[in-house]
Every structure is written in structure tokens, then in C-alpha cells.
Amino acid sequence: MSITLLILQTQTIGKPITAYLPVLIFFVFAVIFAVMPIILSRFLRPMIYSKAKMRPYECGIDPETEAHDQFTVRYYIIAMLFLIFDVETIFLLPWAIIFMGEDFSFTKFALLEMFVFLGILIVGYYYAWRKGALDWA
């Protein structure tokens, strides 16, 4: 009886909550690392505001219009199309690396799968082109 009690006592040296102590320390340092520069910059920066400093600045050129001018929605459509198709084409690199390997056993299936993927991309570009989303004017 005393041997099993001794074994049980040696196995439960720490409480389960102590396993989270490194995570808590990491979280505290992460918060300090993120918040401290903001607080320090608030106290260390010079607070000199002038009319010239508060003007909008666009690449060294004085702005010609107000900041609240409306942009055409086509700009945002092209930006979203670029992001969508760019993220999709990122998947081509891992496929090409695996396809070049010597021990790749399902080559025909992977090649067919990539042609289907590229076909979907081409159909998407064609659809966007026919809808006029790629026209700037």
C-alpha cells in the first residue's frame, strides 16, 4: 500500500495549472513588448503641431483635391481580383516542387488536377474580362 502511495505522490509533483506558466509568461512579455513602445513614444516624442505639419501629404506633392473624394468601384474590383487570383496562384509553387520530385507516385492525377485548377483560373479571368472588371476607364 505504501509503495503505490509513494508512486502516486511522485507522479503528481506539480499541479496541472503550472504547465501553463510558460504560456502566461510569454503572453505577459508579448503584451509588454507591444504596448511599451506605444507608451514610451507618447512621452518621448516632441509635441509640436503647426499648420504645415497637419496638412495631408502625398509623396511630396501638395494634394489637389479633398481627402474625401470618391473613387470608382472598379479600382476596388481590380484590387480584389488581383488578391484572389494571386493567392490562388501561390498554390502552384508547392505543386510544382512536389511534381518535380522523384518519388511522386500519382503524377497523372496531379497533372490533371493542376489543369483543372488552371482552367478554373482562366474561366475566372475570362468572366471578369467579359463583365468589364478589368477595364480602367
N, C-alpha and C positions, 0 to 999 in steps of 0.2 A: 504494500500500500504506500509506503513512504517513497519507493522508487518512482512510482507513477506520479506522485505529487511533486517530487523533485523535477521530473521531466516536464510536467506542465508548468511549473514555475520558471524553468529556464527558457521555455518557448514563448512565454508571454512577458518578455522583459519590458517592452515599451507598449504604450497604448497605440491603437491604430491612428489616432489623430496626429501622432508625432511623425508619421510618414508624410504628412502634408506640410511639415515645417519648411523644407527647402522650397516648396512651391510658394508658400507665403512670403518667405524672404525674397525670392525672385520677384514676386509681384510688388512688394514694397519698393525694391530698388528700381523696378521698371517705372512705377509711378513717380518716384523721386527724380529719376533720370528724365522723364518727360515734363514734369511740372517745374522743376528747379530753374531751367533756362528761361522759362517764361516769366517767373517771378523775379529772377535776377535782372533780366533785361528791362523790366518795368522800373527798377530802381536805378540802374546804371546808365540808361540812355539819356541823352540830352532832350529836354522837352521844350524845344524852340520851334514854334509854329509861326509861319508867315504866309502871306497870300500866295507867294510864288511856290512855296512848298506844298500847299494844299491843292494846287491845280492838278488836273489829270495829266498824266504823262504817257505818251505813246511813242516809244522808240526814238526819243529825241526830237520829235516833230510836234509842234503845237496842234492840239485837236481842232478840227474844222467844224465838227458837229457836236451835238449834245451826247452825253453818255447813254441816254435812254432812247436812242433811235432804234427803230425796228429793223431786224434782219429778215431776209426772206427765209421761208421754211426749207427751201431746197438746200441751203447750206447745212442745216442740221441733218437732213436726209442723207446727204452725201457723207457726212461725218459718221453717221450710224452705219451706213452701208460699208464704209471703209473698215470700221471696227469689227463688224460682224464677219466680213469675208477675210479680214486679216487674222482674226482669232481662229477661224476655221482652217486657214491655210497653214497655221502653225502646226497642225496635226500632220502635215505632210512630212516634216523632218523626222520624227520618230519612226514613221512608217518606212521612210527611205533607208534609215540606218538599220532597221531590222531586216528589211528586204535585201540589203547588201550582205547580210551575214551568211555564213556557210551552212549553218545548221537550221535554216529556216525551212520547215517541212511543208507548210501549206502555201507555197508560192503562188499557185494558180488562184487560190481563193483570195489571197491578199491583193493580187493584181486586179482581179475582178472587183473586189471591194473598193479599191482606190479609184478605179474607173467610174464606179457608181458615185463615189464621193465627188470626184471632179465633175461628173455630169450634173449633179445637184448644184454645184457652184456655178457652172456655166448657165444652167437654166435660171438661177437666181440673178445673175448678171444680165441675162437677156431680158428677163421680166422687168428689172429696174431700168434698163435701157429703153424698152418699149413704153414704159409708163412715163418716161421723161425725167426720171430722178437723177440722171447723170448729166443733164444739161445745166450749165451755169446761168444762162441768161433767161 
